């Protein structure tokens, strides 16, 4: 039962991540997931992650979503409709993108990058949102 709920939650997260690109459907066309080679934590407050890799088309489109203790990142390889360069299957165009999740509740989060409809991901790693210091009241 838990696996079904998790699978449905992942599908909803993926669909929600793709909604912003639907608004621009007349301007860009999604080819596939972008290739991710490197990732880094840029900041923990707010939680900001950076991704580097390769695309075959014009630009990488990134989105992120928080669901419980899971962070879902989708990086898509997009073609500009009516312009831009022809897509290249060799994926020889580099990209670097950042996504911010805001201030997270302290704890360990699992990051899933480019998860498909079958629940398989391109990258999976964990990040820690630390307990933020609270100011000491003065008397």
N, C-alpha and C positions, 0 to 999 in steps of 0.2 A: 504494500500500500504506500509506504514511504517513497519508494522508487518512482511510483506513478505520480505522486504529488510533486516530487522533485523535478521529474521530467516535464510536467505541465508548467511548473514555475519557470524552468529554463526556457521553454518555448515562448512563454509570455514575455520574458525578459528580452529574448532575441527579437521578437516582433516589435516590442516597444523601442528597442534600440534602432530598428530600421525605419520607424515612423518619420523621423526628421528627414530622411533621404526621400521619402515618398512625396513630401511637399515640393521637392526640387526635381521630380521625375522628368519634367520636361527639359531640364538643363543638364542633368548628368545621368549616366547609365552605369549601373553597378556590374562589374565583370565577375569579381570573385573576392575572396578574402585576400588582404595584402599579406605578404610574407613577413613574418616577424623574426628578426635575428637577435636583437638585444632589447633589454628592458632595464629600467632603473627607477628607483624611488627618488623623486626630485625633492619632495617635501612630505612630512607626515602631518602637518597642520597648516592648511588643509592637505589631505592625502592627494598627492599629485604624482602620477606615473608617466614616464617617458618611454616611448617605443621607437625603435629604429629598424628599418628593413628595406624591402624592395617591392616595387610595383611595376606593372607592365603598361599601365595606362597613364592618364594625366595627373591624378592626385589621389592621396589617401584620405579617406573620410573616417573619423574616429568618433566613437560614442561610448559611454560608460554608464553602468547601472549598479546600484547597491541592492542586494536582496539578503537580508539577515547578515550573516558573517561571510557572504560571498560577494565578490566584485566581478562583474562581467564587462569585458572590454571587447568591442567589435571594431576592427579596422578593415575597411573595404577598399578595394582597388576600383576607382571610378574613372569613367571616360566622359569627357565633355561632349555633349551632343551638338553636332553642327560645327565643331571646331576642335582644337587641340591636336595632339599628335596621335598617330595610329598606335593601337595597343601592340605590345611586343611580348610574346610568350616567354622570352628569356628573362623578363622582369629585371631590367638593367637600370631602372630609375630609383634612386635612393629617396627615402622619406624619413622624417623625424617628426613625431607628433606627441603631444601631451594631452592627458585627460585628468580632470580634477573631480574628486568625489566629495569635496567639502570636509568638514570636521567629522570624524567618525567616532563612535563609541569605542573606548579603549578595548583592545583585544587583538586576536590574531584573525586575519582575513585570508581566505583563499581567493586568488585571482585566476579567472578563466579567460583566456584570450582566444577570440575567434572560435567560439563553440558553435558547432553545427546542429542541425535538427536531430541528429542521432546521439547527441550528448558528448561528442568527441571534440577535443580542443586542440589548438595548435601549441599553446604554452599554458602551463599551470605552475603557479608559485604562491608563496605566502608572504604577506606583509604584516607588520605589527603597528597598530595605532596605539601610541603610548598614552599613559595617564597624563593628562595635562596638569601642570602645577597650578595650584590655587593660591591666590594672594593671601598673605597672613594679615588679619585685621590689626590695625594699629590702635593703641589706646590713647 
